Amino acid sequence: MHATIWHNPKCSKSRQALELLHVNGMDVEIVKYLEAHPSKEQIKDLLLRLQISPRELMRTKEDLYKELELKNEMDEEKLIDAMVKHPKLIERPIVITEKGVVIGRPPEKILELF
């Protein structure tokens, strides 16, 4: 089975999720989303597939989230635009398979896709 992971190699949870994919024999495509900024359309597609709001996809404890004063932002388009401009705000890791999409927090959550 094939999986795509939106991965940050510096994140321990992301590394654990990637290891789980490998241990379970998945053919893995790694997207280093901090380098290859996702488009607005890609983020909207993830939100639709995850059935969550933009804020639920955001790292709300990130200093940048506070610096940009996003806590009180109610316009979902502006939240998505912030993630496009600053992918560091996107929660990680995100694993995509033909069976679905999950945010791997905790990393064991990706096992739902097997």
C-alpha positions in Angstrom: 0.0 0.0 0.0 1.1 3.6 -0.7 1.2 6.4 1.8 2.1 10.1 1.6 3.4 11.8 4.7 3.7 15.5 5.2 6.9 15.3 7.2 9.1 17.5 9.3 12.3 15.5 10.0 13.0 17.7 13.0 9.7 16.6 14.7 9.9 13.5 16.8 6.2 12.6 16.3 6.7 12.9 12.5 9.8 10.7 12.6 7.9 8.1 14.7 5.0 8.2 12.2 7.4 7.6 9.3 9.0 4.7 11.2 5.5 3.2 11.8 4.8 3.4 8.0 8.1 1.7 7.2 7.7 -1.0 9.8 4.3 -1.8 8.4 5.6 -2.2 4.9 4.1 0.9 3.4 5.5 2.4 0.2 6.1 6.0 1.5 6.3 9.3 -0.4 7.8 11.9 1.9 6.7 15.5 1.4 8.8 17.9 3.3 6.1 20.5 3.5 8.2 23.1 5.1 10.4 23.2 2.0 7.7 22.5 -0.6 5.0 24.9 0.6 1.6 23.3 0.1 -0.9 25.3 -2.0 -4.1 26.7 -0.8 -5.9 24.1 -2.8 -3.9 21.3 -1.2 -4.7 22.6 2.3 -8.4 22.9 1.4 -8.4 19.4 0.1 -6.9 18.1 3.3 -9.4 20.0 5.4 -12.2 18.5 3.4 -10.8 15.0 3.6 -10.1 15.3 7.3 -13.5 17.0 7.9 -12.0 19.6 10.2 -11.8 23.4 10.4 -8.6 25.3 9.4 -7.9 26.0 13.1 -7.9 22.3 13.9 -5.1 21.8 11.4 -3.0 24.5 13.0 -0.3 24.3 15.6 -1.9 26.8 18.0 0.9 26.6 20.5 3.5 27.7 17.9 5.0 31.0 18.7 4.3 32.2 15.2 0.6 31.5 15.8 0.7 34.0 18.7 2.9 36.5 16.8 0.4 36.6 13.9 -2.5 37.0 16.4 -4.4 34.2 14.9 -6.3 33.2 18.1 -9.1 35.7 17.4 -9.1 35.4 13.6 -12.5 34.1 12.6 -12.1 34.2 8.8 -11.2 30.7 7.8 -9.8 31.9 4.5 -7.3 34.0 6.4 -6.3 31.0 8.5 -5.7 29.0 5.4 -3.7 31.8 3.9 -1.5 31.9 7.0 -0.8 28.2 6.6 0.1 28.7 3.0 2.4 31.5 3.8 3.8 29.9 7.0 3.6 26.0 6.7 5.2 25.8 10.1 1.7 26.5 11.4 0.4 23.2 9.9 0.0 20.3 12.4 2.2 17.3 11.7 2.6 14.7 10.6 -0.3 14.2 8.1 -0.6 10.8 6.5 -2.6 10.2 3.3 -3.6 6.8 1.9 -6.3 5.5 -0.3 -8.2 4.6 2.9 -8.1 8.2 4.2 -6.2 10.9 5.9 -5.1 11.4 9.5 -3.0 13.7 11.6 -0.5 11.5 13.3 -0.9 12.8 16.8 -0.2 10.5 18.5 1.8 8.7 15.8 -0.2 5.5 16.5 -3.2 7.2 15.0 -1.9 6.4 11.6 -2.6 2.7 12.2 -6.2 3.5 11.5 -5.2 3.7 7.8 -4.0 0.0 7.6 
